[in-house]
Amino acid sequence: MRMRAIATSLAIAASFAISGCSSSTAAGSTSPFGELSGQPKASASASSTPLSSSLLAGRLLVEADLGQDYALKPETPARHDDVTVIGCPALEQLGGDAASGGSLDFPNKAKASFLYSGDTGSEVSEELYSDTAPKLAAGTKRIFDAMTGCPVYQVVVGSKPIKIATQKLAAPALGDQAWSQLLTFTAGGQDSVVKQTAVRSGAVLLIVSGSPALVDSHVEKALTKAHPAS
């Protein structure tokens, strides 16, 4: 599988950094980064067949799920700026395509982003992917390991340099596997903090990114809707 997922992580996180996402910090949770979050639930293996993109889209959070302070962010046209990674061999080894744009290279996907009016500049983004469980697990682990393998590195998006500091976080005790990281971006003399948490449940992968407090508030709700109990 071509690991174009770095593009998603960097593009989403860089967009938060450039737009000035909230820089509040979040408490960790209960499981080590990237390890199984407890024993798999009996219902987790019940849905092992990959879901279509249309089905995934129907399982995304909507404004009514989040509350009156949230508004759906209009989808912006895809940008194709050149992206160069400096100072992180693990990311560089994934190839130029990995850092040049696009989304996680799983066959079925859906995405939504929301603006939060209660805290100026705060956003939260949800992505859903579906493939076989082994492919989801291996691909997601490789991406998160690569991104957190370098404590500090630089990404140049077009002509804009962005310094990125990464920190592994305790993953939430959700789903079959979970990963979490905190990224601090420095661009234009301003720092922004983005939390990114991924949870795999069966053949569905959920990624929630954005303001740390918003990610913590909505990741469990998003998982419940994305992978309802059988």
C-alpha positions, 0 to 999 in steps of 0.5 A: 500500500502506498503510504500517502497518509502522511499527506492527510496528517500533515495537511490537516494539521498544517491547516489547523496551524495556519488558521490558528487552532486552539492551543489548549492541552488535553489529558491523556487516557489509559492505554499505551500509544499504539497498543491494543486498548484492552481485550477486543470486544465480542462485537468488535469482530462482528463487522469484519467486512469493509464498508463502502464510502457511502455507508461511511459517510452516513456514519459521520458526525453531524452538527446535531450530534455535536451541539449548537456551537458547531457548524459544518466547515465547507469542503475546500478544493484540494490543494497540490502544493509541493510538500517537503519534509526536512529532518525526519528520515522516517517520513522521508522514506515514505516517499514524495507522494506521502507528503504531497497531498491526498488521503489515507490510501484505504479504498473506502473513506469519508470526512467531515470538519466542523468549526466551534464557535465557543472558542475562536479558531477551534476546529475538529475533523473526523475521518472514517476509513474502511479496509480489512482489519490487518491492513488498517492496523498495519497501515495506521501504525506505520504512519503514526510511528513515522510521524512520532519517530522524530521529536522535531522536524520541518515541513515546507508546504509550497514556500511556507516553512512549518516547524513540527514537534510531536509527542506520543500520548496515551491512547484511549481505551476504545475499539480494538486498537488506538493511537494518539499524538500531539503535534505542535506547529510553529508557523509565522511566529505562532504556535498551534497545537493539534491532537490526533487520535485514531481508533480501529474497530473491526474494519473501520478506522476513525481519526479525529483531529483538531483542538485537543479538548474537542478531540477528547470530547467527541472521539467516543461519540464518533466511534459509537456512531461509526461502529455501532454495537451489533 
